[in-house]
Amino acid sequence: MTDSTACLPEEVAQQWGIGVVQMQIKVGQQVDIESRMPKQRLIDALRAGEQVTTAPPDPAAFFWAYQEAAANGADAVLSVHVSARQSRTVQAAQEAAKQAAIPVQVADSGTTGMSLGYAVLAAARVAGAGGTMKRVVDTLRKRLSGSTELIYVDTLEYLRRGGRIGGAAALLGGAFSVKPLLVMDQGQITPLSRAIGTDRALRKLVDTAVQRADGRPVDVAVEHFGAPARAQALLQALVPRLGETHEATVTDVSSSIGVHVGPGALGVALSPSDL
């Protein structure tokens, strides 16, 4: 089990029996789970300066997800979620786990995006092959410990509005041409570097991803919020320099992440595929 910040495509989650509990999004007075909130509606609202906020799933949503897993034959659940330093999702899952009909182990991933998604997917594959809970958890932890989540944003304004800027606040107040690069570090979004102009920033993003991969076999995903062409170009520039890639994909970022990073944002998730 995971939450929608993992950015897993619906068909992949279904194929591997991964339950995905949806984050909540509020636009003005309209509140709904993110899968029912059109991304373009969110992008338009953000650009227009409308109030857009996110919230974790209710504990009841987790409770019924765990009950459904039990009804479908699961004898235990590993429930892995977005960093507790970014959201109260882990706490909601822990509250629901106390009432579940089967044992539920809740894990704080310390990250988000496809660095979370790839780790959950690797764990689900081990479970699908008949692995014990210990082996599933070990796989999850190894993937998470070796993962990297890099972020490019056109502006830090949306992170500032949502209160999720962490140490990156030091980058505020720069010229519009200064584009920040960020990284998930110990569960928080923190500054990595910055560059003058988008092109230079994206080249630096590629260079940094290559350095972080360090020649290891990796799964790589480029995530985007309303920037599919730019994301595809970024993946094409990145893959030839990474060496061995097992899975390489472009995916929409979760809307609950997109609300905070803003339109045009890109992410690069690296997950070690040799573990």
C-alpha positions as CSV (number, residue, x, y, z in Angstrom):
1,M,0.0,0.0,0.0
2,T,1.2,3.5,-0.7
3,D,-0.3,7.0,-1.4
4,S,-0.8,8.9,-4.6
5,T,2.4,11.0,-4.1
6,A,4.3,7.8,-5.3
7,C,3.3,8.8,-8.9
8,L,2.7,5.1,-9.9
9,P,0.7,4.8,-13.1
10,E,-2.7,3.2,-12.3
11,E,-2.0,0.1,-14.5
12,V,1.3,-0.6,-12.9
13,A,-0.2,-0.4,-9.4
14,Q,-3.0,-2.8,-10.4
15,Q,-0.6,-5.2,-12.1
16,W,1.4,-5.6,-8.9
17,G,-1.4,-5.4,-6.4
18,I,-0.4,-2.1,-4.9
19,G,-3.2,-0.2,-3.2
20,V,-3.0,3.6,-3.7
21,V,-4.7,5.8,-1.2
22,Q,-5.5,9.2,-2.7
23,M,-4.3,12.6,-1.3
24,Q,-6.9,15.3,-1.0
25,I,-6.9,18.6,-2.9
26,K,-8.9,21.8,-2.2
27,V,-9.4,24.5,-4.9
28,G,-11.4,27.3,-3.5
29,Q,-14.3,25.6,-1.8
30,Q,-14.1,22.4,-3.9
31,V,-12.5,19.4,-2.1
32,D,-11.9,16.0,-3.7
33,I,-9.3,13.3,-4.0
34,E,-6.6,14.0,-6.4
35,S,-7.5,11.3,-9.0
36,R,-10.8,13.2,-9.6
37,M,-9.3,16.6,-9.8
38,P,-8.2,17.4,-13.4
39,K,-4.6,18.5,-13.6
40,Q,-5.3,21.3,-16.0
41,R,-7.8,22.7,-13.6
42,L,-5.1,22.8,-10.9
43,I,-2.6,24.4,-13.2
44,D,-5.0,27.1,-14.3
45,A,-6.0,27.7,-10.7
46,L,-2.4,28.1,-9.6
47,R,-1.5,30.4,-12.4
48,A,-4.6,32.5,-11.6
49,G,-3.5,32.8,-8.0
50,E,-6.5,30.8,-6.6
51,Q,-6.1,29.2,-3.2
52,V,-5.1,25.6,-3.7
53,T,-4.2,23.4,-0.8
54,T,-3.6,19.7,-0.1
55,A,-4.4,17.4,2.8
56,P,-3.5,13.8,3.6
57,P,-6.0,11.0,3.3
58,D,-8.4,10.6,6.2
59,P,-7.6,7.7,8.5
60,A,-10.9,6.2,7.4
61,A,-9.6,6.0,3.8
62,F,-6.6,4.0,5.0
63,F,-8.8,1.8,7.2
64,W,-11.1,0.8,4.3
65,A,-8.1,0.2,2.1
66,Y,-6.6,-2.2,4.7
67,Q,-10.0,-3.9,5.1
68,E,-10.3,-4.3,1.3
69,A,-6.8,-5.8,1.2
70,A,-7.8,-8.3,3.9
71,A,-11.0,-9.1,2.1
72,N,-8.9,-9.8,-1.1
73,G,-6.8,-12.4,0.8
74,A,-3.9,-10.4,2.2
75,D,-2.6,-11.6,5.5
76,A,-0.5,-8.5,6.2
77,V,0.1,-5.0,4.7
78,L,3.2,-2.9,4.2
79,S,2.0,0.7,4.0
80,V,4.7,3.0,2.7
81,H,4.2,6.8,2.4
82,V,5.4,10.2,1.7
83,S,8.0,11.7,4.1
84,A,6.4,12.5,7.5
85,R,8.4,15.8,7.3
86,Q,6.3,16.9,4.3
87,S,2.8,15.5,5.2
88,R,0.8,13.9,8.0
89,T,0.0,10.9,5.8
90,V,2.1,8.5,7.8
91,Q,0.3,9.5,11.0
92,A,-3.1,8.9,9.4
93,A,-2.0,5.5,8.2
94,Q,-0.7,4.6,11.7
95,E,-4.0,5.6,13.2
96,A,-5.9,3.4,10.8
97,A,-3.5,0.5,11.2
98,K,-4.4,0.1,14.9
99,Q,-8.0,-0.8,13.8
100,A,-7.2,-3.0,10.8
101,A,-8.3,-6.6,10.7
102,I,-4.8,-7.8,9.6
103,P,-1.3,-6.7,10.7
104,V,-0.2,-3.4,9.0
105,Q,3.4,-2.1,9.1
106,V,3.5,1.6,8.3
107,A,6.8,3.0,6.9
108,D,7.9,6.6,6.4
109,S,9.8,6.6,3.1
110,G,11.6,9.9,3.8
111,T,10.9,10.9,0.2
112,T,8.2,11.3,-2.4
113,G,7.6,10.9,-6.2
114,M,8.9,8.0,-8.2
115,S,11.8,7.5,-5.8
116,L,9.0,6.3,-3.5
117,G,7.1,4.7,-6.3
118,Y,10.1,2.6,-7.5
119,A,10.8,1.4,-4.0
120,V,7.2,0.3,-3.5
121,L,7.2,-1.4,-6.9
122,A,10.4,-3.3,-6.1
123,A,8.9,-4.4,-2.7
124,A,5.6,-5.5,-4.4
125,R,7.5,-7.6,-6.9
126,V,9.3,-9.4,-4.1
127,A,5.9,-10.0,-2.4
128,G,4.4,-11.2,-5.6
129,A,7.2,-13.8,-5.9
130,G,6.3,-15.2,-2.5
131,G,8.9,-13.3,-0.4
132,T,8.5,-13.0,3.3
133,M,7.6,-9.7,5.0
134,K,11.2,-9.4,6.2
135,R,12.5,-9.7,2.6
136,V,9.9,-7.3,1.3
137,V,10.8,-4.7,3.9
138,D,14.6,-5.2,3.3
139,T,14.0,-4.6,-0.4
140,L,12.1,-1.5,0.3
141,R,14.7,-0.1,2.7
142,K,17.6,-0.8,0.3
143,R,15.8,0.9,-2.5
144,L,15.0,3.9,-0.5
145,S,18.5,4.3,1.0
146,G,20.0,4.4,-2.5
147,S,17.4,6.6,-4.1
148,T,17.7,10.2,-5.2
149,E,14.8,12.7,-5.9
150,L,16.0,15.9,-7.7
151,I,13.6,18.8,-8.4
152,Y,13.6,21.7,-10.7
153,V,11.1,24.5,-10.3
154,D,10.5,27.6,-12.3
155,T,9.8,29.5,-9.1
156,L,9.9,28.8,-5.3
157,E,6.7,30.7,-4.8
158,Y,4.5,27.6,-4.7
159,L,6.7,25.8,-2.2
160,R,6.7,29.0,-0.1
161,R,2.9,29.2,-0.2
162,G,2.5,25.6,1.0
163,G,5.1,25.9,3.8
164,R,7.2,23.0,2.4
165,I,10.2,24.9,1.4
166,G,12.5,23.8,4.3
167,G,16.1,25.0,3.9
168,A,15.4,26.1,0.3
169,A,14.0,29.3,1.8
170,A,17.6,30.6,1.5
171,L,17.1,30.7,-2.3
172,L,14.1,33.1,-2.2
173,G,14.4,36.6,-3.3
174,G,16.7,35.9,-6.3
175,A,16.2,37.3,-9.8
176,F,13.6,35.7,-11.9
177,S,16.3,34.3,-14.2
178,V,17.8,32.3,-11.3
179,K,16.4,28.8,-11.4
180,P,16.8,26.6,-8.3
181,L,17.6,22.9,-8.1
182,L,16.4,21.1,-5.1
183,V,16.8,17.7,-3.5
184,M,14.9,15.5,-1.0
185,D,17.3,15.2,1.9
186,Q,16.4,13.5,5.1
187,G,12.7,13.9,4.4
188,Q,12.8,17.6,3.5
189,I,13.1,19.6,0.3
190,T,16.5,21.4,0.5
191,P,18.6,23.5,-1.8
192,L,21.1,21.8,-4.1
193,S,22.3,24.5,-6.5
194,R,21.0,27.2,-8.8
195,A,21.7,28.3,-12.4
196,I,21.0,31.3,-14.6
197,G,18.2,30.4,-17.0
198,T,16.1,27.2,-17.5
199,D,18.5,25.6,-20.1
200,R,21.5,25.9,-17.8
201,A,19.5,24.7,-14.8
202,L,18.3,21.6,-16.7
203,R,21.8,20.8,-17.9
204,K,23.0,21.0,-14.3
205,L,20.1,18.7,-13.3
206,V,21.3,16.1,-15.8
207,D,24.9,16.4,-14.7
208,T,23.8,16.1,-11.0
209,A,21.7,13.0,-11.8
210,V,24.6,11.3,-13.6
211,Q,26.9,12.1,-10.6
212,R,24.3,10.7,-8.2
213,A,23.9,7.5,-10.2
214,D,27.6,7.0,-10.2
215,G,27.6,4.3,-12.9
216,R,25.2,2.0,-11.0
217,P,22.3,0.3,-12.8
218,V,19.3,2.4,-12.0
219,D,15.6,2.9,-12.7
220,V,15.0,6.5,-13.7
221,A,11.8,8.5,-14.0
222,V,11.4,12.1,-15.1
223,E,8.3,13.6,-13.5
224,H,6.6,16.8,-14.6
225,F,3.7,19.0,-13.8
226,G,2.3,20.4,-17.1
227,A,5.6,20.1,-19.0
228,P,5.5,16.8,-21.0
229,A,7.7,18.0,-23.9
230,R,10.4,19.4,-21.6
231,A,10.2,16.1,-19.5
232,Q,10.7,13.9,-22.6
233,A,13.6,16.0,-23.7
234,L,15.2,15.8,-20.3
235,L,14.8,12.0,-20.3
236,Q,16.4,11.7,-23.7
237,A,19.3,13.8,-22.6
238,L,19.8,11.8,-19.4
239,V,19.5,8.2,-20.3
240,P,22.5,7.9,-22.7
241,R,24.7,9.3,-19.9
242,L,23.5,7.0,-17.1
243,G,24.9,3.7,-18.3
244,E,22.7,0.8,-17.5
245,T,19.0,1.7,-17.0
246,H,16.4,-1.0,-16.3
247,E,13.4,1.2,-16.5
248,A,13.2,4.7,-17.9
249,T,10.0,6.6,-18.0
250,V,8.3,10.0,-18.2
251,T,5.3,10.4,-15.8
252,D,2.9,13.0,-14.6
253,V,3.8,14.1,-11.1
254,S,1.1,13.6,-8.4
255,S,-1.2,16.6,-8.4
256,S,-0.6,16.9,-4.6
257,I,3.1,17.4,-5.3
258,G,2.4,19.6,-8.4
259,V,0.4,22.0,-6.2
260,H,3.5,22.7,-4.2
261,V,6.2,22.7,-6.9
262,G,4.1,24.6,-9.4
263,P,3.5,24.5,-13.2
264,G,6.5,23.6,-15.3
265,A,8.3,21.8,-12.5
266,L,10.3,18.7,-13.2
267,G,11.7,15.9,-11.1
268,V,14.3,13.2,-11.7
269,A,14.0,10.1,-9.6
270,L,16.8,7.6,-9.5
271,S,16.4,4.2,-7.8
272,P,19.2,1.5,-7.7
273,S,18.0,-1.5,-9.7
274,D,20.8,-3.8,-8.7
275,L,19.6,-4.2,-5.1
